């Protein structure tokens, strides 16, 4: 039972990342690895820039609503800047060039963070009240796990409402379906893409806050593993469909937690190999992902 | 007669395309290894080994048009295979106790060991490719990425063979600029040979138009598999060489950073030609080395000027982004060194 809760919490975190990746992929056919650095930057925004291993809090010491807003603002600005400076000039190139440029961008961010904050992990005292366990029906659930699940549900619902019932949301969906056609019908490409990046920044900021509360450490590569899992999740769910991406995130997170609990001890260290083997299997049997969005159907 | 002449010209253009890369590279290596600085020599060797690897990447990525993020797994497989054969006879029974007796009691000479490492990587590629290459386009890229993680997890936990996440130390350090240059030339020749062979042509046909290629009787899957195995061989060899450059290997050497670096080198140079692979490695290595020197500081008049540490990585990232944005097809634009028309005419006249 405990492992089911863990599974749901990890799954929700990956689902948040998968939503961000899926959204940007939908409008731009870009798998944005720099998403990892949005998460990292969000976390580093909490502290005073310095090379110290036990840094003082900066934004992190502000009152909660202000702090969340400030972190979100920083990450959204970074996301918008990357879109404007790096990805806009590359729009329309093939997905692999875009992917490589997002690698390069991610490398740039990592190096910059290393230059300013140095490469050693930092531990910070942040939101530890949330890490305390809450007892529900005989189960001890860390508060942050509940928060993660709640955030995912709220963010997912808001996103669905936004995409379904606002003009901008409808434009984004149209662009994801057929970008050229949407443009012909008067959807402004720059605005749609910028909004998608802004949302991915918001999602990145929430992931980074949740991660910091969970682990209490900052590391210049802290965003990478969640994003890689989120990325595989997007693939499993089906690229270009957001509910499917969230579902995929949930599946990957849940699968890795459950394998951890249920695999025989000899095989447990190889858990991730099973998870990635599962990814390949899904690709083989359902190359379009578990859900099959219309926009992504490859001919032949 | 006509067939004869055709064959001569084919051969001449093959030699030309190899020489056009190998000779300038040779001059560069010769000049730089004269500089006497150990750090520069190390950079030269590393760049040459990466040429073997990136040319290997080109064989698959360039010809098939499928981006692969899994090839560094084969580099790792090659590196560990070389360690099993050549490493530290005294320590081997302790740190790699899972190996069969024949490997534990013998040390294989370096050259056959590198070839055998390449072959093991190729065999692994045959097995993995048989599954992965059933996929198309970006799905295949992602599956290859999963492969990288799978191999990483397995090697990180196969303690009795790989020391787990720890490093294996004490590999023979025998790679000189000459050895590395010889392998780089061999890789270039192999890639050019493949590029010009019917297999290379068939695979590029699939890249350009899948349906038409199928209609012309090409088995896309088999052609991709051939390129995958050949490129994994080159990656395996480069892994073996890399281990012998550093004298030590660990699982994380052959993971995301290396993948990113090699793929970026190929894309910066130009994905669609052997020349692109070679130019990409050279350009990126040059930028890294120049900024490393600047970071150590240079004398300007009476002043000692040095860039802040860590600047090198930022400069490299900016350089790569600039190339991607301003030259989408890479530095070479995917062009190959082509036999000059005048030479071709001369050869034609020769045989008349």
Boltz contact constraints between the chains, C-beta under 6 A:
constraints:
  - contact:
      token1: [A, 89]
      token2: [B, 325]
      max_distance: 6.0
  - contact:
      token1: [A, 93]
      token2: [B, 328]
      max_distance: 6.0
  - contact:
      token1: [A, 95]
      token2: [B, 138]
      max_distance: 6.0
  - contact:
      token1: [A, 96]
      token2: [B, 67]
      max_distance: 6.0
  - contact:
      token1: [A, 100]
      token2: [B, 267]
      max_distance: 6.0
  - contact:
      token1: [A, 101]
      token2: [B, 324]
      max_distance: 6.0
  - contact:
      token1: [A, 103]
      token2: [B, 260]
      max_distance: 6.0
  - contact:
      token1: [A, 104]
      token2: [B, 317]
      max_distance: 6.0
  - contact:
      token1: [A, 104]
      token2: [B, 320]
      max_distance: 6.0
  - contact:
      token1: [A, 104]
      token2: [B, 321]
      max_distance: 6.0
  - contact:
      token1: [A, 107]
      token2: [B, 317]
      max_distance: 6.0
  - contact:
      token1: [A, 108]
      token2: [B, 317]
      max_distance: 6.0
  - contact:
      token1: [A, 111]
      token2: [B, 313]
      max_distance: 6.0
  - contact:
      token1: [A, 111]
      token2: [B, 314]
      max_distance: 6.0
  - contact:
      token1: [A, 114]
      token2: [B, 310]
      max_distance: 6.0
  - contact:
      token1: [A, 115]
      token2: [B, 310]
      max_distance: 6.0
  - contact:
      token1: [A, 235]
      token2: [B, 142]
      max_distance: 6.0
  - contact:
      token1: [A, 269]
      token2: [B, 157]
      max_distance: 6.0
  - contact:
      token1: [A, 270]
      token2: [B, 153]
      max_distance: 6.0
  - contact:
      token1: [A, 270]
      token2: [B, 157]
      max_distance: 6.0
  - contact:
      token1: [A, 272]
      token2: [B, 153]
      max_distance: 6.0
  - contact:
      token1: [A, 273]
      token2: [B, 150]
      max_distance: 6.0
  - contact:
      token1: [A, 273]
      token2: [B, 153]
      max_distance: 6.0
  - contact:
      token1: [A, 273]
      token2: [B, 154]
      max_distance: 6.0
  - contact:
      token1: [A, 276]
      token2: [B, 146]
      max_distance: 6.0
  - contact:
      token1: [A, 276]
      token2: [B, 149]
      max_distance: 6.0
  - contact:
      token1: [A, 276]
      token2: [B, 150]
      max_distance: 6.0
  - contact:
      token1: [A, 279]
      token2: [B, 146]
      max_distance: 6.0
  - contact:
      token1: [A, 280]
      token2: [B, 143]
      max_distance: 6.0
  - contact:
      token1: [A, 280]
      token2: [B, 146]
      max_distance: 6.0
  - contact:
      token1: [A, 283]
      token2: [B, 135]
      max_distance: 6.0
  - contact:
      token1: [A, 283]
      token2: [B, 139]
      max_distance: 6.0
  - contact:
      token1: [A, 283]
      token2: [B, 143]
      max_distance: 6.0
  - contact:
      token1: [A, 287]
      token2: [B, 135]
      max_distance: 6.0
  - contact:
      token1: [A, 287]
      token2: [B, 139]
      max_distance: 6.0
  - contact:
      token1: [A, 300]
      token2: [B, 211]
      max_distance: 6.0
